[in-house]
Each structure stands twice: as structure tokens, then as C-alpha cells.
Amino acid sequence: GRIDFEFSGDLIAIIITLPVLALFVLYWIFKGIFNNGKKAMHWSVDLTTIITIFSVDAVMYAIWGQHYIIPIILGFLFVSIAFSILYLLVREQLNVTKLIKGIWRFNFLVFMLAYICLILYGLVSGIAKQYDVRHNIHRSKYEDGNYFICVSNTFYQP
């Protein structure tokens, strides 16, 4: 009933919030199923890619208060096109299956990197905002265009 729905909703929220954890859990599951680390990693990355894309949107929403799914989709398409062009320049023959797998896995790397960068940015900006609020820091401009910082009514010129 209701408890199951809440649990599954919480589980989905945890998975989207922590795609690295999802990657490790899926790897562990597939390693047990396939008994092959390489195959387990490929399956884990393939399934975690979509989670990572939604995670990037969730982190961007947490930081800036709005969803960026359209720019994310455009970024996915841009990366896919760039990967396809590079693939065709390097390879003589077109293997559509390998191309699609390569695009998907390369997008995993791009979005996982974006996720990690956004998490770090969110942490740093969150700490900075807390520090700013607690210590009443203000950055203002002199008439000549130089900046000064006011901390608790004490002026410092950087």
C-alpha cells in the first residue's frame, strides 16, 4: 500500500541523488550474475547513464531552483554528434552497435563528471552562503571601481 509507495519513492530519490552508489550496487549485482567484472561494469555503466543524467538535473535544481532538462538533452545530443564524428574519423567502417554503445558510455563519463563538478560547486557555494550569512560579509565598490570587503563593520581592502 502506501508504505511501499513511500519506500520506493525514497529509494528512487536516493538512487537519483547518488548515482555513484547506484553504479557500485549495480556492479555488485551484475558481478554476481555474470561472474565477469568487465561485463558487469559495462551493464552497470549502461544502466547508470540514465540515472546520472537525471542526477545532473536534480543537482542543478537543488543549486539554482529550476530544471535544465532541455539544455541537458541538447548537451547529450551535442556530445553524441561529436563522438560520432570522431568515431567516423578514426574508424574506416561504421559499426552502428559499437557507435551507439560508445556514445552511451561516453555520455556516462561526461555526465558523471558534470555531476561530480556540480556536487562540488553546490557544496562550496552552500558553505560560502552559510559563511556569508553568519559573518555578515559584504563586497562593495569604491567610487574608483576597486572593491572592499566589510566583515562586521571592519573594512579590509583585498
Legacy VTK file of the C-alpha trace (Angstrom):
# vtk DataFile Version 3.0
C-alpha trace
ASCII
DATASET POLYDATA
POINTS 158 float
0.000 0.000 0.000
1.090 3.462 0.927
4.200 2.406 2.826
5.536 0.515 -0.202
4.979 3.570 -2.404
6.805 5.838 0.041
9.693 3.365 0.307
10.032 3.064 -3.455
9.853 6.858 -3.807
12.607 7.239 -1.218
14.680 4.568 -2.961
14.334 6.347 -6.311
15.313 9.646 -4.668
18.425 8.040 -3.150
19.405 6.444 -6.464
18.998 9.728 -8.369
20.833 11.657 -5.680
23.727 9.191 -5.525
24.436 7.735 -8.986
27.911 6.595 -7.888
26.261 4.425 -5.232
23.889 3.077 -7.889
26.887 2.253 -10.090
28.582 0.262 -7.319
25.391 -1.555 -6.295
24.611 -2.477 -9.907
28.206 -3.610 -10.440
27.984 -5.811 -7.365
24.671 -7.317 -8.571
25.903 -7.913 -12.135
29.237 -9.280 -10.919
27.236 -11.911 -9.034
25.059 -12.650 -12.065
27.735 -12.743 -14.791
30.817 -13.645 -12.734
32.684 -11.366 -15.150
33.960 -7.963 -13.995
34.176 -6.375 -17.448
30.656 -7.415 -18.440
29.342 -6.339 -15.026
30.955 -2.899 -15.425
29.519 -2.432 -18.918
25.999 -3.324 -17.761
26.365 -1.124 -14.668
27.547 1.869 -16.708
24.808 1.322 -19.297
22.071 1.342 -16.642
23.619 4.127 -14.566
23.889 6.524 -17.536
20.192 7.472 -17.454
20.334 7.780 -13.649
23.342 10.094 -13.949
21.563 12.314 -16.487
18.605 12.747 -14.126
21.029 13.272 -11.242
22.644 16.189 -13.055
19.205 17.782 -13.443
18.389 17.130 -9.771
21.639 18.755 -8.592
21.107 21.728 -10.904
17.597 22.105 -9.480
18.988 21.974 -5.936
21.572 24.655 -6.749
19.611 27.050 -8.970
15.966 26.185 -8.247
14.907 25.206 -11.747
15.156 22.223 -14.062
17.518 22.243 -17.029
16.321 19.117 -18.832
16.209 20.765 -22.295
19.841 22.026 -22.113
20.821 18.616 -20.730
19.178 16.837 -23.670
20.858 19.270 -26.076
24.180 18.594 -24.342
23.590 14.857 -24.708
22.886 15.311 -28.418
25.943 17.558 -28.892
28.218 15.027 -27.177
26.657 12.245 -29.264
27.239 14.104 -32.522
30.815 14.998 -31.573
31.515 11.387 -30.587
30.028 10.145 -33.877
32.204 12.489 -35.916
35.333 11.413 -34.028
34.334 7.755 -34.406
33.944 8.140 -38.158
37.290 9.942 -38.448
39.129 7.191 -36.558
37.341 4.119 -37.934
37.104 3.148 -41.572
33.919 1.103 -41.185
30.733 2.117 -39.410
29.607 -0.378 -36.795
26.303 1.060 -35.575
26.150 -1.129 -32.456
29.647 -0.115 -31.332
28.912 3.532 -32.165
25.718 3.578 -30.055
27.436 1.811 -27.138
30.352 4.246 -27.389
28.043 7.259 -27.462
26.102 5.971 -24.450
29.205 5.179 -22.405
30.977 8.411 -23.330
27.870 10.335 -22.233
28.093 8.424 -18.948
31.606 9.820 -18.452
30.553 13.356 -19.424
27.506 13.387 -17.156
29.288 11.694 -14.238
31.994 14.361 -14.483
29.299 17.053 -14.663
27.574 15.503 -11.631
30.794 15.500 -9.594
31.611 19.102 -10.597
28.078 20.248 -9.738
28.172 18.480 -6.363
31.482 20.188 -5.551
30.145 23.544 -6.743
26.986 23.077 -4.668
28.991 22.225 -1.560
31.367 25.160 -1.956
28.610 27.658 -2.766
26.485 26.339 0.107
29.353 26.734 2.543
30.101 30.192 1.151
26.460 31.238 1.590
26.430 29.948 5.163
29.662 31.787 5.915
28.330 34.906 4.212
25.137 34.859 6.304
26.835 34.038 9.600
29.638 36.584 9.303
27.761 39.358 7.552
30.251 39.719 4.707
29.573 42.384 2.108
31.505 43.141 -1.064
31.103 46.705 -2.257
32.753 49.063 -4.726
34.655 52.266 -4.043
33.962 55.194 -6.327
37.213 54.474 -8.198
35.980 50.965 -9.074
38.056 48.990 -6.546
36.304 46.551 -4.244
36.351 46.388 -0.479
35.038 43.757 1.903
33.161 44.599 5.072
33.173 41.983 7.840
31.257 43.022 10.963
31.796 46.721 10.200
35.584 46.267 9.831
36.912 47.155 6.382
39.573 45.145 4.568
40.955 46.047 1.188
41.989 42.915 -0.756
LINES 1 159
158 0 1 2 3 4 5 6 7 8 9 10 11 12 13 14 15 16 17 18 19 20 21 22 23 24 25 26 27 28 29 30 31 32 33 34 35 36 37 38 39 40 41 42 43 44 45 46 47 48 49 50 51 52 53 54 55 56 57 58 59 60 61 62 63 64 65 66 67 68 69 70 71 72 73 74 75 76 77 78 79 80 81 82 83 84 85 86 87 88 89 90 91 92 93 94 95 96 97 98 99 100 101 102 103 104 105 106 107 108 109 110 111 112 113 114 115 116 117 118 119 120 121 122 123 124 125 126 127 128 129 130 131 132 133 134 135 136 137 138 139 140 141 142 143 144 145 146 147 148 149 150 151 152 153 154 155 156 157
